[in-house]
Structure formats: structure tokens, C-alpha cells
Amino acid sequence: MGIDLDEVRAETPGCQGGVAHFNNAGAALPPQAVIDAVEAQFRLESTIGGYEAAERSAEAIERFYDAIAGLIGARRDEIAYVENATRAWDMAFYAIPFRRGDRILTTTSEYASNAIAYFQVAEARGVSVEVVPDDEHGTMSLEALEAELAKGGVRLVAINHIPTHNGLINPAAEVGRLARAAGALYLLDACQSVGQLPVDVTEIGCDLLSATGRKFLRGPRGTGFLYVRQEILPDLQPPFLDLLSAEWTARESYELRDDARRFETWERYIAGQIGLGVAADYAAGLGIEAIQDRVSGLAARLREGLAAKPGVTLLDRGEHKSGLVSFTLAGHDSGAVKLALRERGINVSTTDGAHQRFDDHAVPSAVRASPHYYNTEEEVERLLAALPSP
Ligand SMILES: Cc1ncc(COP(=O)(O)O)c(C=O)c1O
């Protein structure tokens, strides 16, 4: 069943104000249900007290774990609530007991924060960071990955599902099969894919997965989550502990929780947690396949329209393309294009080549337009028409 565009737009206050929001890879417009949930909890906190409000909303807080687990095919005890995708990823990455000589394999389109973390750990623990080359489409080469895995010593394969600067989709499930066969851990940065297309941790075969709330899931800012496969949990030591992630069992001893919540902290943005649970339920209610269909259809129309424009260079690689459309416009600085569009009520963002040092194809700056299912075909045409001439 397709998405009822009128209905989802009516349920999105941001769609009422005339702005055409094509920065969903930055932060999407939340639906009314999410706004209501966040506002109600904050109001309750300010009326009866924060701790008292949390007690009263215990069910909605717990719902978060079921909603996220249901969305990605996990178990509720494999989900941790974390404040953003970067910290979710960090908590997983820094928990891996690397040994000197271990190898980390990643991809050319890796997210900057992840790359920085690799090099910090490489320096501190004597591991190597190796970037697996692309295939002819620009996604991670499975042949090259298999060859690297066969050499041995790979502790971790860590890639993004969809990069931030480019419309490619990495072959997450194929990478999962190879990593599992080689006995390597597999950490998937699914920040841009959860909420945009089906993500099933069993099908993908990842051990760890990080995601954010505010992008394609349409949750509140300052929210995210981490998935940790139950079987690998005993091998992971969170880099930070508190009285929720561990129990102080005797004067000088403690015990870690035995579920993924060993990666959480006690204090958290409760309203955001409830809101993210509502956002996950909202996405599931529409159907992730229907969301993917509409996002990819709008992105395809946008790419088609851009390709027909003089001076436009489309930068998206990959055989299968995501909803992130990146391009440059000859004779125009990408930041200036963004501002010119903003003046006409159209939101896009820009990419930064300094954040893409593994990617030989990355440009210093590009325009990134990322539609969501609530965008209209008319908005796509509006964006195309509003681009300055070369
Ligand atoms: C591929 C990818 N990974 C990770 C992140 C970081 O997410 P967050 O800003 O929620 O920490 C982003 C954000 O744009 C991203 O695009």
C-alpha cells in the first residue's frame, strides 16, 4: 500500500508553512504525533517534576525499546537509547577489546567522526586502519573485502550503510556475510538508512548498528540508538559506566548489565526517548517499503531533472541510489546555492570535502538535497526551477 500524501502532510506542521524541506538527511520535519509526545512529557515534567513524570510515563519510555527493536528486527534487550548516532557508534567502537596488530577494515565513504575514532584507537592500541577500495559502481568492493579478510587478523569491519555526502547504498548484507564467515565483528553505521529503507539486523548480519533519531526516522533532535547483538555483548566493555549500565555490588566491585542498556546512562532526554519511540511506530505504521518507494521515486525524479540542467554535475555513485542527491552547479559556490534556495523557501544542505578524506571522488563542497516521503512532486519541480543558471 502506498503512502497517503495528503494525510502525512496534514500530520506534519512543517509542511503547512510553505517551506519545501529537502534537508531530511540533516534533520527531517517531525510528525505531529512526535511533537505531541515530546511536548506532553516536557509539560508533565514542568508540572509534576521530572522524576515523577518519568514514573508516570514508564510505559511510553519502555515502548521505545519495542518500537526500535520491531523496526530493525532486533530484540528489545539488544537496544540502547543514546543521544545521537555518533555516541551510539562510539560506545560500540570503543568497547571493542582491540589487540596490537588487529586490523580494521572500512570503506572510502566513511563518516568523518568514525574515521577520527579509528585513528585515535590505531595510535593508542597499535591497530591498523585499512580502506577497502570501491567496486566499479563506487560502493565497497566485495571482492576486495573478501581478499582482505582472507589475509587474516581483521578484528572489525565497520562501514556506513548510506554515506552522508553521496547517494550510494553500500551492500550491507553482503558485507555482513563476508565478515561473519571470517569471524570479524561488523559495525554498521545506519544513521542515514534507518527510517529511509528496510534495515533488518538479522538479514544484514551486523553485530552492532548505530542510528540517529532526527533524520529519516523523523524523531526529535538529541536522540539515537545502538543495537548490540546479544551473543557478542559479553565481549564488550563500554568505555564509560554509571549506576544504570552497571551495579555497584560490593565495596570494590561492580557488575555490568547483561543487556544492551550497559551502553546507556541513567540520565537522559526522556521526552526525546518517548518521541523517538513514537517516530519509530509512525514509520512502521506507514510501512518502510512504502517509505523507500516514495523516497527513491522522488530522488530519481530529482536526479533526472538535475541531469537535464546545464551546468549540473551529479555526484552520486553506487548501483542502487539512496534519497541523498548530491551535485554541483558550474559557476556557483554550493554554499551560495543553498542560501539562494533558502531565500525561496527551499531547504537543502551542503557537503564538506574535508570530511571525506578517504574518498578520491569527493569534491570540496556539493549541494545535498534529500527528499522524504512527505515532499511533493511539485516541490521537486520548484527546487529544479529555483536553481540559479550557470
Ligand atoms: C553516515 C552518518 N553517520 C553518522 C552521522 C552522525 O550522526 P549524529 O549527528 O546523529 O551523531 C551522520 C550525520 O550526518 C551520518 O550522515
The ligand as an ORCA input file, in Angstrom:
! r2SCAN-3c Opt
* xyz 0 1
  C      26.590      8.469      7.754
  C      26.476      9.214      9.047
  N      26.974      8.675     10.167
  C      26.895      9.309     11.348
  C      26.344     10.549     11.470
  C      26.311     11.224     12.803
  O      25.020     11.284     13.320
  P      24.686     12.207     14.566
  O      24.813     13.612     14.072
  O      23.295     11.842     14.979
  O      25.675     11.904     15.626
  C      25.823     11.176     10.324
  C      25.241     12.532     10.417
  O      25.043     13.214      9.468
  C      25.884     10.487      9.085
  O      25.387     11.038      7.969
*
